[in-house]
C-alpha cells in the first residue's frame, strides 16, 4: 500500500501520470516535477497528448508536490468561500 504522506519525487509518481505520459513529457522537456509545476495546462496537454483538464490536475499535483508556497486550486478557494 502506497504511503499517502510520501511526496512524489519523479514525474511518474504524480497521480494521473503513467510511464507513457511521463515519457512524452520528458521528450517535451518536462524533466522534473518543478518544470511541470510552472507549466501551463495547454502546453502540458499538447506535449503529452492529453486533455487540458487532465493536464491541469497533473500541474496541481506537481505544485503540491513541489511545495511552492500555499498553492490552492480554484475549487479549494470556492469551498472556503462557502
C-alpha positions in Angstrom: 0.0 0.0 0.0 1.5 3.4 -1.0 2.4 5.9 1.7 0.0 8.9 1.3 2.4 11.1 3.2 5.2 10.4 0.8 5.9 13.3 -1.6 6.3 12.4 -5.3 9.9 12.8 -6.4 9.6 11.8 -10.1 7.1 12.7 -12.7 5.6 9.2 -12.8 5.0 9.4 -9.0 2.3 12.1 -9.6 -1.3 10.9 -9.7 -2.5 10.6 -13.3 1.0 10.2 -14.8 1.9 6.7 -16.0 5.0 5.7 -17.9 3.7 6.7 -21.4 2.7 10.2 -20.3 5.9 10.6 -18.4 7.9 9.6 -21.4 6.1 12.2 -23.6 6.5 14.9 -21.0 10.3 14.2 -20.8 10.6 14.3 -24.5 9.0 17.7 -24.5 11.4 19.0 -21.8 9.4 18.5 -18.6 12.2 16.6 -16.8 11.1 17.1 -13.2 8.2 18.0 -11.0 9.1 21.7 -10.8 9.1 22.1 -14.6 5.5 20.7 -14.6 4.5 22.9 -11.6 5.2 26.1 -13.5 3.8 24.9 -16.9 0.5 25.9 -18.5 -2.2 23.3 -18.9 -2.3 23.8 -22.7 1.5 23.2 -23.1 1.4 20.1 -20.9 -1.7 18.8 -22.8 -0.1 19.3 -26.1 3.1 17.7 -25.0 1.5 14.6 -23.5 -1.4 14.4 -26.0 -4.0 14.6 -23.1 -6.9 16.9 -22.4 -6.3 20.2 -20.7 -8.4 19.2 -17.7 -6.2 16.2 -17.1 -3.1 18.4 -17.6 -4.4 20.9 -15.1 -4.8 18.2 -12.5 -1.3 17.0 -13.1 0.0 20.5 -12.7 -1.9 21.0 -9.5 -0.4 17.8 -8.1 3.0 18.9 -9.2 2.6 22.2 -7.5 1.6 20.5 -4.3 4.5 18.0 -4.6 7.0 20.8 -5.3 5.7 22.6 -2.2 6.0 26.0 -3.9 4.1 28.1 -1.4 0.5 27.8 -0.3 -1.0 26.8 -3.7 -4.7 26.3 -3.6 -6.8 25.2 -6.5 -9.9 27.2 -7.6 -12.1 24.5 -6.2 -10.4 24.8 -2.8 -10.8 28.6 -2.7 -14.5 28.3 -3.7 -15.0 25.8 -0.8 -13.5 28.3 1.7 -15.9 31.0 0.5 -19.0 28.9 1.3 
